[in-house]
Amino acid sequence: MRSRCGSEAKGDCLVVAESERGPAIEITTKSERLLGPGLRSVVEGTLSELLIEDVALEVADFGALDYVVAARIETAVRALRPGDSRTFTPGVDRSPAERDRPRRSRLYAPGNSPRLLVGIDVHGADCVLLDLEDSVPPTEKTAARVLVKRLLACVPFPEEVWVRINPLALGGREDLVDVLRGRPHGVCLPKAESADDVHRLDEELGRLEGELGLPDRTTWIMPIVETARGVLHCEQIASANDRIAMVAFGAEDFTRDIGARRTREALLFARARIVAGAKAAGIQASDTVYADLSDEAGLFEEAVHARDLGFDGKGAINPRQIEPIHRAFSPTVEELERAEAIVAAAREAEARGLGAVALDGKMIDRPVLERAERLMKVAGRLARGGDCGA
């Protein structure tokens, strides 16, 4: 039997595994003398980790990083020797993330593309989202989940890293078995339509956390609401489980589902309902992605609109979208100065025993004060870097 995985694309490698030829390793690379020994070490180490001794491998390297080589070997060998990955040990000890840490941006990256995954951790996104669902063709699902697992296991993301799995009945359970070994901070549940969808994911996470020896209930859930049914049930979805840290909106699938063009008017009801459901549950809400990469002004305008509706952040499909999104969802100097003045006036009034608070001749009521305090808290956490580490 023969199997193959990978490609000849830059940053990838092509692995051919054969079970009937006996143990052998053949390596082709641009510089055999310079790169050959290191590649051989990775190949032999991966086979040893997988407890494989009787498979012949041909590895053609096109500039792949070590974790890519290991992922391609594992995927090719799995087709010949199906089994689990009990011997897999991640090289990164990733700490759990704070539930309410700032998530202004969530940057999507296709889980099947080594070229696009390289450096995905250095662009400054508050939340990197490794995608196994819409951006991955059906024929590449297995290879993508192994590649994402290997990436998670060796890259110490400075901020949060999540994985968007497939729906549980369509490969999501298999996704979890692999990617949870890489210790992501959370799992995104696509096309969430009911509280039951969340409960089923929670059960799977609890079982796998126990099997893998992970701290109980430290893997967060981000339901993505992207259908009419999901929008109508978003309050139940948002409050379904204490693992939920944020609810995200997916406008492209939503507009297709309801038969609408993507306009601000068509999305207003869904956006408002998702924000209300999330805030009633005490969690964050993240707006949909903006597809036009060439229109920075349009992205910033839509992000400001989302912020004004109550969203806490927005999706991004390219690293250059991060800066305008962060600008839209970060307090301005003027906003921060105003908030500080409001809080200072409230403290002065309290110290003097006054029941009413006034600033510049205007009364400051409790909701205004609470918004100011929340804004100062967000600004402080942004200044500290979000309280999340590897």
N, C-alpha and C positions, 0 to 999 in steps of 0.2 A: 504493500500500500504506500501511496505517496500523498503528501499534502503540502500546501504552500501558503505562505502568508506574507504580506507586505507588498512593496512595489519598488520600481526603479526610480521613483521620484527623489528629488534632493531632500536630504534629511531622513530618508527611510532606508530600509534594507529589504532584500528579498530572501526569504528562508524557504528552502525545500527540505522536507523531512521524509525519510523512507525507512520502513520498518523491516524490510526483507533483505537488506544488504549488509547488516551487521554494523557495529559501532564504527563511525568514521566522521571526521570533521574536515570539510573543505571550505576555505575562506578566500574570498576575492575582495580586494579593496584597492583603493587608488595608490596607496603606498604600503606594500606588504611589509617592508622592513620597519617602517615607522609605526604603522597602525596594527599590523598583523598580530603581534604578541598580546596587545591589550584586548583586541577583539576575541582572540582565542580564550583569554582568561574569562571574559564575559560569557562566552558560549559554554565553556566547561562549568563555570559556576552555576549557570542557569540549569543545565542538565542535572547537575548534582543536587540542586535545590528541589528539582522536580522528581528526583529519584529515578532518572532515566539513564540506562546504560547501554541499551541495545538498539538505538536509533541512529541512522546516518543523517548528517546534516550538511547541506550546502548553503553557505551564507554569502550573499553578494551585498557588499556594503556601499551605500551612496551618501555617506556622511551622517549616519544615524548615531544619536546619542546612546549611551549604554542602556538606559531603560527602554528605549525603542527596540534595540536588538533583543533584549530579554523578553519583551512582550511578543515580538514576532515569533521567537522560538517557542515560547509557551503556547501560543495559539496554534502553531503548526503541529507541535507534539500532541496537543490535546485532541486533535482530529484523529490521531493514531492511537492514543492511550487516554481515553476519557477518564476523568477523575476530578477530585477536588484539589485544593491548594493548601492543605493543612501545614505544609512545611514553609509556607511563605511568611517571611518576617519583614515588616516595613522598616526602613532605615530612618524614618522620621517619627519622633514622638510628639504628635500634634496635640496641643492643649484644647479643651473645649472652649467654645466661644460664648461670650455674653449674649443672652437672649435679646437684649435691647440695644446692642451696639449699633452705631450709625451704619446704614446701608444705602448710601446715596446712589451707588451704581452697582449693577450686577452685569458683569461682562461675560457674554456667551462665547464659548470656544468649541468647535466640533471635535468630538472625542476620537474621531478616526483619522485625523490629519496631524502627523508628526510635525510638519512644517509650521502649521498654525499654532500648535501647542508650545513650541519652543519660545521661552521667554514670556509666556502668558502671565507669569507671576510677578513681572517687574513693571507693569504698566500703571500701577497705582489704583486699580479698581478696589472699591471697598469689599466687593464680593466677586470672586471668579466662579463661573458656573460652567463646568465641564459637561458637555451635552452628549447624551447617548440616544436621544429621541429624534426629533425632526431633522436634524442636520446629518444624520447617519443613515445611509442606505441599508435596507434589510439584509443584504448579503455581507455587510461589514459589522453587524451588531456584536458578534462574539469578539472579533479582533479589537473593536473599539473599547469594549468593557475591560479587556485585559490591558490595553494600552493605558487607559485612564487609571486603572489600579496601580500599574507600575509607576506612572507619573506621580500619583498621590504619595506613593511609598518613598519616593526619593527627593521630592522637591519641598523645601520648607517654606510654604507660602507665607508671606509676611502679613497678609490679611486673611479674610475668610475664603475657604474654597468649598464649593458645593458640587453635587452631581445631579443633573437632571436625568432620571431614569426613564424607562418606557413605562406605560401603564402596566400595573402588576400582572394582568392577565395576558399581556403581549410582550413578555420578556423582562418585565420589571423585577420580578423575583430573582431571576438569574443575574440581572445587573447588581442587585444588592449583595448577593453571595460573594461576588468579586470585589466590588468597589469599597465595601465596608472594611475590607482588609487593609485598604489604604488610608483609613481614618479621616474621611471628609468631615467637615464641620456640620454639614447638613445634606438633606436629600430633597430635591424638588420633585413634586408630584404633578405631572402634566394632566391637563383636562380633568381637574377635580370637579366633581359634580354633586357630591353629597358628603355628609359626615362619615358615612360608612366607608367611603374611599380612604379617608384619613385613618379611620380605625384599623382598616386592614393593613395599611402601611405601618402604623404604630406596632401592630402585633408582629409583623415581620422584623422590624428593627429591634424590638425587645428580644425576640428569639435569637437573632444573630449577635446582638451585643453580648448575650449570655454565652453563646458558643465561642465567641472570639475573645472573651475576657475583657471586654470594653466596659468602662464605667456605665452604670445603668442610666438610661434616659439622657445621654449626652449628645445624641445625634438629633439635630433640629429638623423640622419639616417646613417646607415652603410650598403650599398648594398653589398651583397656577390655574386661575379661573379663566377659561377661554371658550366657553360655550354659553348658550342662552340658559340652559339648565343650571350651569354652575353659577352664573350671575344671580339667578333667582334664589339660589340656595347658599349664597356666599356668607350669610350670617351664621348659619349652622356649620359651614365648613370652617370658618375662622375660629369658632369657639369649640370645635370638636375635640381638641386634645391639647394638653399643656406642652407638647413638643413643638407646636407651631410658633414660629418666630415672626413670620411675615407671610402675607398673601400677595401674590403677583397677578397682574392682568396680562392676558395675551390677546391683543386686538385683532391680529390677522385671522386667527381661527374663529374668533367671535363674530367678526363681520361676515365671514364666509358662512357661518352657521345661521345667521339671521338674514342673510341675503342683502346686506347693506354695503354702500361704499364707505371707505374709511374717511369719515369727516368728523370734525369736532362735535357736531350735533349728534351724529349717530353713536358716538362713544360716551356721551355725557351721562346717560342713565347708568350704564355699566360702571363707569368710573366712580360716580357718586355712590352707588350701592356698595361697591367693593370697599371704598374708603370707610363708609358708615359701618359695614360689617366688621372690618378689621379693628376700627377704633372702639366699637362696642365690646370687642373681645380683648382689648388692651394690647394689641399687637400692631406691627407696622404694615404698611401697604406700599407696593412698588408698582409703578406704571409700566406700560408696555414699551417695547422697543420702537425706535424711529428708523425706518428702513432707508431713507435717502442719505447716503454717506457724504454726499457733496453739499448738503444744505445744513451747515452749522447753525445759521441764524434760525432756521425752522426748527431744528432740534432744541435750541435754547428756548425758543418761544413756547414750544409744546411742554418742555420740562417745567418752565415757570407756571404754565397753566396747570399742570399736574400738581405742583407744589401748592398752588393757591386752592386747589380742590381738597388738599389734605394728604396727598401722597408724601411718603418719606424718601422716595428714590425712584429710579427709572432704569430700565434695561438698556444695554448697549451691545451692539454687534460688531464693533470695531474699536480698538484702543483709542483712536483719536476722538471718539465721542465722549470719553470719560471727562475731559476738562470742562466742556460746556455743561454737562450734567452736574458735576460737582459745583460749578459756579451757581447753577440754578438752585441747588438744594443746600447751599451753605449760607449762613447768616452774613449779610453785608456788614461793613463797618458801621454804617448808619443804624442798621437794625440792632446790632449788638450794643451800641452806645445808648440807644433808646431803651433797650431792655435793662441795661445796667442802671439807668436813671430811674426807671420804674421800680426796680427792686430796692434801690437805695431809698427812694421816697417811702416805700412801704415799711422798711425797717426803721426809718426815722419816726414815722407816725406811730409805729408800735412802741418804740422806746419812750415816746412822749405820752403814751396812753390814749392816743386819738383813735376813734373808731373809723374815721374816714381818711382816705388817702387821696391826695391831690398832687398833680404835677403840671406846671405851666398853666394853672388855672382850671385844669380839667380833672374831674373825678376819675380815680382808678378803681374799677371794680375787680372782684375776685378773678373772673375769667381772663382779664387783661394781665393781671399779675401772674397767673399761672402760665400763660403763654410766654411771658417774659422769662420766667424761671426755666421753662422748658427749653427756650431758645439758648439761654446761657449754658444750660447743661449740655446741649448738643455741641455748642461751640467749644466747651471745655473738653469733651470727649474727642472731638475732631483734632484738637490741638495735641492730645495725648496719643493719637494714632488709633483710636477705636477699641483699645483693650482686648486685642486678639493676638495670639502668638502661636508659633509652631511648636 
